[in-house]
Amino acid sequence: MKQFFTPRHAPNPTLKVMAHESCGHLTWRKRAEPLTDLSSYKPPTHLEHGLPLCHTCVLAQESPAPSSARLLASYVLKRITAIGFGRARKEELKELRFRWVDSEQLWVFPVTDGSFAKHLPAMAESLGCASEVIDASVVPPLPGTADDLPPARVPNWAFIKCSLEGKILKLTPSGRMTMVDIGTTSWPPDLSTLPSVESAGLPPEVPRLLVLPEVRDLASLGFTRDDLLILLAQAADMGVAICTTDFQFEGRGLLSLAKQHIRVPIAPVKPAQKSAKPQGGRPATAMVQSPEILRLRDEGLSAAKIAKQLTLSPRSVLRVIHAAVQG
């Protein structure tokens, strides 16, 4: 992640400067809490990062057109970024040796020697577009009123990471265009303690996405398929989706299914018929041991381990756990 040094400027009590690491622009955003004592305020060494693209560049990317296409040269990013061209013009960009950066979903031309004056005018003339050299040491002018600020983008998902100790999980620039990181939770995840979207200043309708460790890490922790299914069902009932870091398991689509109520057809009641055979069968040992099953589950044991310890079948253990969750 590129760091933008904070330009020298007089701090504003209600607005702050944000950096956009994919386009390189600086913009003003509202502070969550206004500054009350400007005399003692010390600005951070580096700027806080907003979305990867500023509002203007987002609009250009979403609706490519000759009028919005432009080349942005940034000394901080050490590259020229193509904005607002769309897929139709990718061959033109390839001919000029732009390369596609999948993590950012952008075409870029790296300039290691910093000689933008050498490359930018010729490229802009060849593509028939505007060009801009971004100087991140200059603060953009203050907006006249709060209404002049671009509207805050509502993310598609509120991102919650459940990382193992020693492993850091961060959103890619393209991921931050649709998600907002609202916090972390420890392993094993406790759904009742997940951060809320309101605590991050997001609208309540934004769904949460809990990202678990990779599948191979889950397997090494003894986290079984049955454990995942139980967690998935519990999370869906809370409006929380689940996926893994490596996306080998992706459960976001389950949320839409969880909102549908499936009606089971009621069959006509048949009169009970007494059987000539004596009643018998295996005693319900799992239900008798349900308090012990739930206690071991709360201690973090998987259904398979509980079944082995109590000499029960995993299916019986899952039946008890499901009944407790639904009750």
Stockholm file with secondary structure:
# STOCKHOLM 1.0

chainA/1-327         MKQFFTPRHAPNPTLKVMAHESCGHLTWRKRAEPLTDLSSYKPPTHLEHGLPLCHTCVLAQESPAPSSARLLASYVLKRITAIGFGRARKEELKELRFRWVDSEQLWVFPVTDGSFAKHLPAMAESLGCASEVIDASVVPPLPGTADDLPPARVPNWAFIKCSLEGKILKLTPSGRMTMVDIGTTSWPPDLSTLPSVESAGLPPEVPRLLVLPEVRDLASLGFTRDDLLILLAQAADMGVAICTTDFQFEGRGLLSLAKQHIRVPIAPVKPAQKSAKPQGGRPATAMVQSPEILRLRDEGLSAAKIAKQLTLSPRSVLRVIHAAVQG
#=GR chainA/1-327 SS CCCCBCCCCCCCSSEEEEECTTTCCEEEEECSSCCSCGGGCCCCSBCEECCSSCHHHHHHHHSCCTTTCEEEEETTTTEEEEESCCGGGHHHHHHTTCEEETTTTEEEEECTTCCHHHHHHHHHHHHTCEEEEECTTSCCCCCSSGGGSCCCCCCSEEEEECCCTTCCCCCCTTGGGTEEEEEECCSSCCGGGCCCSGGGTCCTTSCEEEEECCHHHHHHTTCCHHHHHHHHHHHHHTTEEEEETTSSSBCTTHHHHHTSCCCCCCCCCCCCCCCSSCCCCCCCHHHHTHHHHHHHHHTTCCHHHHHHHTTCCHHHHHHHHHHHHHC
#=GC SS_cons         CCCCBCCCCCCCSSEEEEECTTTCCEEEEECSSCCSCGGGCCCCSBCEECCSSCHHHHHHHHSCCTTTCEEEEETTTTEEEEESCCGGGHHHHHHTTCEEETTTTEEEEECTTCCHHHHHHHHHHHHTCEEEEECTTSCCCCCSSGGGSCCCCCCSEEEEECCCTTCCCCCCTTGGGTEEEEEECCSSCCGGGCCCSGGGTCCTTSCEEEEECCHHHHHHTTCCHHHHHHHHHHHHHTTEEEEETTSSSBCTTHHHHHTSCCCCCCCCCCCCCCCSSCCCCCCCHHHHTHHHHHHHHHTTCCHHHHHHHTTCCHHHHHHHHHHHHHC
//
